[in-house]
Amino acid sequence: MERTACQPLDTTYEDALDQVADGRAVGVVQVASTLSALRAVAPGPGLRTAALPATDDPEETRMPGAVSAAYGLNADSPHREAALDFIDFLGSEEGQNLYNRSGATLPAMPHTSFAVDPAVEEVAERQKAGTTVPFMDQRWPDSEVQRTHFAQIEALFAGTTGVDEALAALDRAYRDRD
């Protein structure tokens, strides 16, 4: 098999999933709900989530983990009662189990009847052990910080900026928001 140079800015989400599915890539850094998309192109056992170690000490490893969905209701909805009933269902044991089984995620309010998908077992274990952390953007003050983060990661991969410059740009976006 001929090897080609890695072009990280040329790889789409779909290409990354295809590369994992056919064995050209060992994995993809994504949220747990991506597991459903991966299973669509690579059905069968073998897929799993895993923490990426930051150091050589396994005790220091943390894994981002968050509620996979949130629900809201427009205050002016003409179907307020039906929407509230639906939200109640989504928060119920049955609703949480249906949603999370189909998406291979974990319920926000765990129930004893929920069987954890083996592919996300490490996330469940880390939640119980207290070794998960919020996704970084969950504590950011606004979407401009997120946009700047994406732009700086792309610039780093493209070689058009350095780490110090990227961090300075992120600091500005965080500090100079309205």
C-alpha positions as CSV (number, residue, x, y, z in Angstrom):
1,M,0.0,0.0,0.0
2,E,1.4,3.4,-1.0
3,R,1.6,5.9,1.8
4,T,0.7,9.6,1.2
5,A,1.6,12.6,3.2
6,C,-0.9,13.5,5.9
7,Q,-2.9,16.6,5.1
8,P,-4.8,17.3,8.2
9,L,-6.7,20.3,6.8
10,D,-7.9,18.3,3.8
11,T,-9.6,15.6,6.0
12,T,-13.4,16.0,6.3
13,Y,-15.4,14.6,9.2
14,E,-16.7,11.9,6.8
15,D,-13.2,11.1,5.5
16,A,-12.0,10.7,9.1
17,L,-14.8,8.2,9.9
18,D,-14.1,6.3,6.7
19,Q,-10.4,6.1,7.6
20,V,-11.3,4.6,11.0
21,A,-13.8,2.2,9.4
22,D,-11.4,0.8,6.9
23,G,-8.3,0.7,9.2
24,R,-6.3,3.6,7.7
25,A,-6.7,5.5,11.0
26,V,-6.5,4.2,14.6
27,G,-9.1,6.6,15.8
28,V,-10.7,10.0,15.7
29,V,-11.1,12.6,18.4
30,Q,-14.8,13.3,18.6
31,V,-17.8,13.4,20.9
32,A,-19.5,10.1,21.9
33,S,-22.4,10.6,19.6
34,T,-20.0,10.1,16.7
35,L,-20.0,6.5,17.6
36,S,-23.4,6.1,15.9
37,A,-22.0,7.5,12.6
38,L,-18.9,5.3,12.9
39,R,-21.1,2.2,13.4
40,A,-23.0,3.1,10.2
41,V,-19.9,2.8,8.2
42,A,-18.2,0.1,10.3
43,P,-20.9,-2.1,11.9
44,G,-19.9,-4.7,14.4
45,P,-17.9,-4.9,17.7
46,G,-14.6,-3.3,18.3
47,L,-15.2,0.4,18.5
48,R,-14.7,2.1,21.9
49,T,-13.9,5.4,23.5
50,A,-10.6,5.9,25.3
51,A,-9.0,8.8,27.1
52,L,-5.9,10.4,25.5
53,P,-3.2,10.5,28.1
54,A,-1.6,13.9,28.7
55,T,1.3,12.5,30.7
56,D,3.0,9.2,31.4
57,D,1.1,9.0,34.7
58,P,-2.3,7.3,34.2
59,E,-3.5,8.9,37.4
60,E,-3.3,12.3,35.8
61,T,-5.4,11.3,32.8
62,R,-8.8,13.0,32.5
63,M,-11.5,12.5,29.9
64,P,-14.0,15.2,28.8
65,G,-17.5,14.1,29.6
66,A,-20.8,16.0,29.4
67,V,-24.5,15.6,29.2
68,S,-25.2,14.6,25.6
69,A,-28.4,16.6,25.1
70,A,-30.4,19.4,26.6
71,Y,-34.0,20.3,25.9
72,G,-35.8,23.6,25.9
73,L,-39.1,25.1,25.3
74,N,-40.0,28.3,23.5
75,A,-42.0,30.3,26.1
76,D,-44.3,31.5,23.3
77,S,-45.0,28.0,21.9
78,P,-48.7,27.4,21.0
79,H,-48.2,23.8,22.1
80,R,-46.7,24.4,25.5
81,E,-48.5,21.6,27.3
82,A,-47.6,19.0,24.7
83,A,-44.0,20.2,24.7
84,L,-43.8,20.0,28.5
85,D,-45.2,16.5,28.3
86,F,-42.6,15.5,25.7
87,I,-39.8,17.1,27.8
88,D,-41.0,15.1,30.9
89,F,-40.9,11.9,28.8
90,L,-37.3,12.7,27.6
91,G,-36.3,13.1,31.2
92,S,-37.9,9.9,32.3
93,E,-36.1,6.6,32.7
94,E,-37.8,5.3,29.5
95,G,-37.0,8.4,27.5
96,Q,-33.4,8.6,28.7
97,N,-32.8,4.9,28.0
98,L,-34.3,5.2,24.5
99,Y,-32.3,8.3,23.6
100,N,-29.0,7.1,25.0
101,R,-29.2,3.5,23.7
102,S,-29.7,4.8,20.2
103,G,-26.9,7.3,20.4
104,A,-24.4,5.2,22.4
105,T,-24.2,7.9,25.0
106,L,-24.9,7.9,28.8
107,P,-28.0,9.2,30.5
108,A,-27.7,12.5,32.4
109,M,-29.7,10.9,35.2
110,P,-28.4,7.3,35.4
111,H,-30.9,4.6,36.1
112,T,-30.3,1.1,37.2
113,S,-32.1,-0.2,34.1
114,F,-29.7,1.4,31.7
115,A,-27.2,-1.0,30.2
116,V,-24.0,0.9,29.2
117,D,-22.9,0.3,25.7
118,P,-19.5,-1.5,25.9
119,A,-18.1,1.2,23.5
120,V,-18.6,3.9,26.1
121,E,-17.8,1.8,29.2
122,E,-14.6,3.8,29.9
123,V,-16.6,7.1,30.0
124,A,-19.0,5.5,32.5
125,E,-16.2,4.2,34.6
126,R,-14.4,7.6,34.6
127,Q,-17.6,9.4,35.5
128,K,-18.0,7.1,38.6
129,A,-14.3,7.5,39.4
130,G,-14.5,11.3,39.1
131,T,-11.9,11.5,36.4
132,T,-14.0,13.3,33.8
133,V,-13.8,17.1,33.2
134,P,-16.1,19.4,31.3
135,F,-15.5,20.0,27.7
136,M,-13.4,23.1,27.5
137,D,-16.0,25.1,25.6
138,Q,-18.7,24.5,28.2
139,R,-17.1,27.1,30.4
140,W,-16.2,29.6,27.7
141,P,-18.0,32.9,27.9
142,D,-19.3,33.1,24.3
143,S,-19.0,31.7,20.8
144,E,-16.3,34.0,19.7
145,V,-13.8,32.1,21.9
146,Q,-14.9,28.9,20.2
147,R,-14.5,30.4,16.7
148,T,-11.0,31.7,17.6
149,H,-10.1,28.3,19.0
150,F,-11.0,26.6,15.7
151,A,-9.2,29.2,13.6
152,Q,-6.0,28.9,15.7
153,I,-6.0,25.1,15.6
154,E,-6.4,25.3,11.8
155,A,-3.5,27.8,11.6
156,L,-1.3,25.6,13.8
157,F,-1.9,22.6,11.5
158,A,-1.3,24.8,8.4
159,G,1.9,26.1,9.9
160,T,0.8,29.7,9.6
161,T,1.1,30.4,13.4
162,G,3.0,29.2,16.4
163,V,1.8,28.0,19.8
164,D,2.6,31.3,21.5
165,E,0.7,33.3,18.9
166,A,-2.3,31.0,19.0
167,L,-2.4,31.3,22.8
168,A,-2.2,35.1,22.6
169,A,-5.1,35.1,20.1
170,L,-7.2,32.9,22.4
171,D,-6.4,35.1,25.4
172,R,-7.5,38.2,23.4
173,A,-10.8,36.5,22.4
174,Y,-11.4,35.5,26.0
175,R,-10.5,38.9,27.4
176,D,-11.9,41.3,24.8
177,R,-15.4,40.0,24.5
178,D,-18.4,42.4,24.8
